[in-house]
């Protein structure tokens, strides 16, 4: 039985409301899930999800649940589409309630959106259907025809029932944070049996345009061009530039990657900044505002918190070139707000041979004739970090590789936040809007061909997570930048120094994913209560198993009894969490153990903070110890252990996860006993006796060794010597394989 169809063909230029009442009918078998855990909670005004067909996208926003009268309620959804007519126009909305942790189908509504690209879908439901139900469970799909058996695409979510009279169940939903903790972003590993694909940019029409702002990391090979630095040259022409001068600059068409030249006028020259304007795209007054802001605020903000810039042409100035960057912007979606290129500091083709920023005037400064240069201030701070980063890396450290993009961009967005003094909510908004993060987008792999904006959001959020967890304020960014490593190791260094010496970068990335999900006010799984980060929305994955790149992660709702798959990749970890508790199922790394000898009753080393260290000989436990706040441990043994014994040392964390064992061979530090030597006469050509088995026995006369031999398995030895004179004193000692030397046996040669 088909439901009543409501056609919404109103004028697309105005907001429309189309209404359908719930129809009870046999459920349409369209890939439905009856697991409540697969339905993430959506709050009032939150994007419910994006559906795609072959022609474009459909955007669904949950607005609210309103009361109509004493018996009926209205579940209000907002619908937007890229298309008016050429699309899969039928939207079916299924409603479920939760009976004993299994969803029960109640009915559905259906809307025909042909000719409509923006409207409200109003769903009338009897309140009695959700009596004593805390949530309304919704599955929403699109089809080209009303009676199609399968959806083209669908989303699942739940919303709070404001008319519920009973409190929500006390049990909480559990999630598995499935993370590839490998630091090799280019290699993927299987999640285990339970594909993950990044979408292109997620277009949400309600987002601030700043959420789509991109930076452009124009490639430059430092190693190949390291002999072409300009640091020893003086650009006399730059020193002579004055306001009103014109100059040609090389720029890049970012769509075709083709270089071309433009002629710009010097409109402002200050203590540090020269502002050049192409084709009067901004007024002289705006150029003065831009240059003054850089000289008085941006310059000191970046240099104090990060590093200094280079000065390859010895003019003491930084050029700011304002023009319309050709980035393919056509009214919506991503655009490049500005960029810096390291090649300008070298004598290479198309180099401007100076410190220079390329600043976009459209749309970064506005899409109309009047420009707002203040919107570019934070972009300048962003690009300036790239410039000082390059100077630190290429010229001061003399590295032949650039800072990894994810880290470089994270530092630049940190520079924006330091300058503005405000959290970058646009990056949070995009994180909430995109589906790529839910599908496993990697922190470490910079996806230029896919949803690059998701990389910006993740890099920004990670940089701020590092800041709050390290708890050293903005100073942590300078410490990371000045580290000689230009990759994950720079972050791992401050993590080990300030948080936990046994916490590696892979685990820290997983903690970060937990913080994005849980947003706890204290501990490793949140942003220390910074209110803006509480707006982060859960990004849940309900698809099939697949591969994750290094630094990638997904969060999967799970049911009781969920088992971690045995066929997962070696770096894939599962951490089971809920809103209140983090159930750690990740084993600690194996302990680092100092050398142990057969004279030691104490074993020391380092392991995960707060873990219990166990020392075993075979199956026998020799002792326990607990790591201190610095990760160090001491285990006291009741007795020393025999040389060459193999001890197994493991760490067990508070969640009872056991690390791999560190195997330690007990070193031999015990000297052999003094040899027992038979009497020697003036006619003896051998010295015989017993010493430690397999040791080497030496015979000395005075300070001269006159013979040596190795004992057999029973300790017997026979050392050949030349006959010695009567009364001669000889000494016999043994040395074992570990180099320990016994005391000498002293005897006198007899007649």
Secondary structure, DSSP 8 states (H G I E B T S, - for coil): ----EEE----TTS-EEEEEE-B------SS----GGGSEE--TT-EEEEEE-SS-EEEEEEEEEEE-SSSEEEEEEEEEES-SSSS--EEEEEEEEEETTEEEEEEEEEEE-TT-SEEEEEEEEEGGGGTT-SEEEEEEEEESSTT-SS-SEEEEEEEE-TT--S---SS--EEEEEEE--S-TT-EEE---------S----TTS-GGGGEEEEE----HHHHGGGB-TT---HHHHH--TT-EEEEEEEETTTTEEEEEEEEEEEE-SSEEEEEETTSS-HHHHHHHHHHIIIIIHHHHHHHT-----TTSS--EEEEEE---S---SSS-EEEEEE-GGGGBS-TT---S-EEEEE-SSTT-SSSS--GGGGHHHHHHHHHHHHHHIIIIIIS--SS---HHHHHHHHHHHHHHHH-S--HHHHHHHHH-STTTTT--SSS--TTS-HHHHHHHHHHHHHHHHHHHTSTTHHHHHHHHSS--SHHHHHHHHHHHT-TT--HHHHHHHHHHHHHH--SSSSSS-TT-GGGGG-------S---EEETT-EEEEEE-TT----TT--TTEEEEEE-SS-EE--------EE---BTT-SEEEEE-STT-EEEEEETTEEEEEEE--TTSEEEEE-SS---TT-EEEEEEE-TT--B---EEEE-B--------EE---BTT-SEEEEE-STT-EEEEEETTEEEEEEE--TT-EEEEE-----TT-EEEEEEE-TT--B---EEEE-B-
